[in-house]
Amino acid sequence: MTAGREPVLLPEGLRDRVLAASWRARSAGRPVPDVPEISPLEAFSRAADALYGMLCALDDEDWRRTVLRDLDVQQLIGHLTGVEEAMQRCLSGDPAVADADHVGSTQPWATRQSGQPPASTRAEWRGAAGRTLALAREHGDLNAEVALHGMRLPLSALLVVRAFELWTHDNDIRRATGLPPAVPDASTLRLMTGLAARLLPYGAARAGLREPTRVHLVLTGPGGGTWDLEWDPEWDPETVGGVRPDPGEVSIVADAVGFCRLVSARMTPAELDPYIAGDRDQAAGVLTAAATLALD
């Protein structure tokens, strides 16, 4: 500021308007510098390795700590063993697992861990995860649609969902046992954020969002990126009104890891604390819809 001159006050809201304009002008893309690309198979393998490494560091008392849904660590790993068995049946073409309940159908695997040595539970899950990976590699076509626990996705996407699940439960156990949280490597995180962004319209439908919406989503940090999304749900003029509304436009900027925690229902929109431009109520609906994608 020049001495002797009064400071110039900028127009109210100028910063928000400039940021909003810049986000609209920026095409959807990837952050710079980019991160190395890996396959969904590699992402699942890395997530399994990370979980196994953490489990090897636990003592017997840690394995008895309650983690999720009244499950202790050992029972939660039993649940994951059940998921691996279902995944293998899915890859073998068994239609019985297509619409099975993710939690209920794996509960017997969790229950039977009672009284087992933790090392036995750990080895059983590790072997099951290895068989899943081997079958997925043998499958050949990662673009083929497969069905598991109510999800019908390309195999490539399902493998990322599974990596997401392993990372989420890894952190569930870390939180219960006092270990620091884990962050996926940037290449794995990039696959996770990309899938979460693409599934947002599905989450909006599950959450019952009725208004057509355009979302400019910016996830910051390594493994983040930019996505332009739009959905237009079925619209009933008798219940919503006589005129179809124009799509609401919302820009959301958030930390990439935090957004993945939101999608896994391990963080609330308030805890994520995103920057929002546009209709805040509509943005809140989008963020709430993101959390409906969680499996648990």
Buried (B, 14 or more C-beta within 10 A) or exposed (E): EEEEEEEEEEEEEEEEEEBBEEBEEEEEEBBEEEBEEBBBBBBBBBBBEBBBEBBEEBEEEBBEBEBBEEBBBBBBBBBBBBBBBBBBBBBEEBEEBBEBEBBEBBBEBBEBBEEBEBEEBBEBBBEBBBBBBEBBEEBEEBEEEBBBBEBEBBBBBBBBBBBBBBBBBBBBBBBBBEBEEBBBBBBBBBBBBBBBBEBBBBBBBEBEBBBBBBBBBBBBBBBBBBBBBEBEBEEEEEEEEEEEEEBBBBBBBBBBBBBBBBBBBBBEBEEBEBBBBBBEEBBBBBBBBBBBBBBB
